[in-house]
Amino acid sequence: MLKKLFRISNSQEYNNTYKNGLKIPGKYLIAYIMINNLGINRFGIVASKKVGNAVIRNRSRRRIRAIAESSGEHLQPGYDIVIIARQSIVATDYNRLEKDFYTVMKKAGLC
């Protein structure tokens, strides 16, 4: 689980990232990325009801959270990253999701 220090916690921070951040779509997720000037990366993970029922949404968030935790030394620090799960995330495995995550981060210039 991501420590509280590495999480985006309130809706104002989410909305600020949506409004002012760079939107980068991937096959299984969409990332909004914005500079935060904190020297660390903070993540927010969203899975709407379009993804599926509660079990599927929670599984999707857990997978993305695990990838975000393991990406610590691979990404440049100092960004707020909001990741939105797409419907296609349900039919994919962990390795494809991880590959898509890093593809999106490369497009953003964070890798």
N, C-alpha and C positions, 0 to 999 in steps of 0.2 A: 504494500500500500504506500502511496505517495505520502511523505510527511507533509504536515500542514504548511510548512515553509514553502513547499514546491507546488502548492495548489492555488488556483484562482478561486476565491471564496465567495464573493458577493456578486449580485446581478449587475451592479454598476460597472465592475471590472469586465464582466462578460460583454455587456453592451458597448463599452468603450472599445474593446478589441474587435467586435463585429463591425463597428462603425468606422474605426480608423485603421484597422489592420489590413494586411495583405491577404487576400483570399486565394488559396491554392487548392484546386480540386484534385482528388485522386480517384482510383477505381472504387475503393472501399471506404474512403473517408474524405472529409473536407477539412482543411486546416486554415485558421485565421491566425496570423502571426503579427505581433507588434512589439517594438522595442519597449522594455520596461525600466531600464537604467538601474536595476537592482544587482546586477552581476550574477544572477541565477536565472534559470528557466523555470517558469511556473506554468502548469498545465491545467486546463479545464476540459472535461470530457462530457459530451452530450450525446444521448441516444434518445430520439423522439419515439413516440408511439408508432410511427410509420415503420420502424425497424422490426417490431414484433411485440409479443407480450412481455411481461415483467422479467421472466426468466431469461429470455433471449436478450433483452436490453441490458440486463445486469451482466450476462456473460460477455456481451460485446464491450461493455465498459471495463470489465476486468481484464480482458485481453489487451485493450488499448493502454490501460494503466500499466500493465506489466511491460509492454514495449516502451512506454515513456520512462519508466524507472530504469530500464536497462540501457537507455540511450544517453544517459548522463554524460559519459566521457566522449561520446561521438558528436554531440551538438555544441555549437558555440553558445556560451552563456549570455544572459541578459535579455531574454525574450519572454513575452506572454504568448502561449500557444493554446488556442481553443480548438479541440478536435471534435468534429461532428461525425458520428457513424452514419453511413448510408445503408439503405435496405440490402444492398448486395453483400454486406458484411456477414450476413447470416449463413450464406452458402460457401464461405471460404474457410480455409484452415489458417492456423496461426502463422505459418511461414510466409504465405502469400500476403497476409495482412502486414506482417513486419516489413516485407520487401516494399509494399506500397507506402508504408509510413516513411521509410528512408528515401524513397523516390520523391515523395512530397517535400521532405526536408531538404533534399538536394536542389529541387526546383526553387525553394526559398533561399538557398544559399547558406543554410545552417550546417551542412555537413562538410 
